[in-house]
Amino acid sequence: MTITYKTIWPELPHVKVPVLHKIVYAHTVDDVQAQYQRSYKDHLVDEWLKANCRSPYYHSPGWMKEKSIQFEDDKEAVLFALRWT
């Protein structure tokens, strides 16, 4: 597990947040919001995330047209990108 942290408030150097790595793995068809257009690939991605990720990850909001995952762990982001993009 390798998580990169950054300080976003110079006046609070002890407060650090993880750097998120966004990986886009699909786009919707015909300008439909992602929440209304689930595919078999989305199911496979969810299963892969459950099996391979130990650190937090975040799905893109359903109102977007692209489907992406944001990872806190650097290595998990690389492994996901190699497998799904």
Phi and psi in degrees as a GROMACS rama.xvg file:
@    title "Ramachandran Plot"
@    xaxis  label "Phi"
@    yaxis  label "Psi"
@TYPE xy
-127.777  108.64  THR-2
-116.601  127.403  ILE-3
-92.2591  131.214  THR-4
-112.981  153.072  TYR-5
-136.489  155.429  LYS-6
-97.8751  121.596  THR-7
-102.33  -12.4943  ILE-8
-120.713  106.777  TRP-9
-58.4081  -30.2455  PRO-10
-76.2381  -11.0649  GLU-11
-126.181  73.1318  LEU-12
-67.3985  -18.2474  PRO-13
-84.1633  -10.6021  HIS-14
-93.0401  115.777  VAL-15
-126.091  147.122  LYS-16
-123.679  150  VAL-17
-71.9338  145.729  PRO-18
-79.5181  126.501  VAL-19
-93.8274  137.856  LEU-20
-109.522  113.379  HIS-21
-92.3907  126.103  LYS-22
-121.503  115.992  ILE-23
-87.1616  125.092  VAL-24
-114.458  -9.79725  TYR-25
-166.381  164.018  ALA-26
-128.695  152.624  HIS-27
-79.6038  165.075  THR-28
-102.525  142.387  VAL-29
60.0468  34.8268  ASP-30
59.8977  30.6347  ASP-31
-87.9803  143.069  VAL-32
-66.1309  146.653  GLN-33
-60.7397  -31.8387  ALA-34
-66.0792  -20.9426  GLN-35
-99.8156  -0.816335  TYR-36
-133.026  76.6201  GLN-37
-88.8607  144.515  ARG-38
-126.567  174.448  SER-39
-63.622  -33.9129  TYR-40
-61.6432  -39.151  LYS-41
-60.9283  -41.1148  ASP-42
-62.3988  -45.5291  HIS-43
-63.1801  -39.6003  LEU-44
-62.1134  -46.089  VAL-45
-59.5508  -42.7753  ASP-46
-64.9115  -40.4215  GLU-47
-63.4835  -42.9186  TRP-48
-61.72  -44.4257  LEU-49
-62.6263  -37.8326  LYS-50
-80.1637  -26.7657  ALA-51
-117.307  -8.90266  ASN-52
-109.392  132.548  CYS-53
-108.105  -27.0773  ARG-54
-91.2496  162.357  SER-55
-62.4313  146.329  PRO-56
-141.747  159.24  TYR-57
-135  130.999  TYR-58
-78.9955  152.717  HIS-59
-68.099  154.138  SER-60
-63.2775  149.875  PRO-61
-65.7019  -21.0708  GLY-62
-79.4799  -7.85769  TRP-63
-80.6937  162.752  MET-64
-94.2415  -15.0637  LYS-65
-106.781  151.819  GLU-66
-109.848  124.114  LYS-67
-145.516  164.555  SER-68
-127.323  138.134  ILE-69
-109.447  127.968  GLN-70
-111.069  143.56  PHE-71
-85.0356  -35.7084  GLU-72
-84.6395  126.657  ASP-73
-62.1883  -45.9611  ASP-74
-67.5225  -39.7997  LYS-75
-64.3914  -36.3629  GLU-76
-63.8625  -42.5137  ALA-77
-65.411  -45.2296  VAL-78
-61.9274  -41.3443  LEU-79
-63.605  -45.6176  PHE-80
-61.7129  -39.9555  ALA-81
-65.6791  -34.6919  LEU-82
-83.8748  -39.3456  ARG-83
-111.947  -1.54748  TRP-84
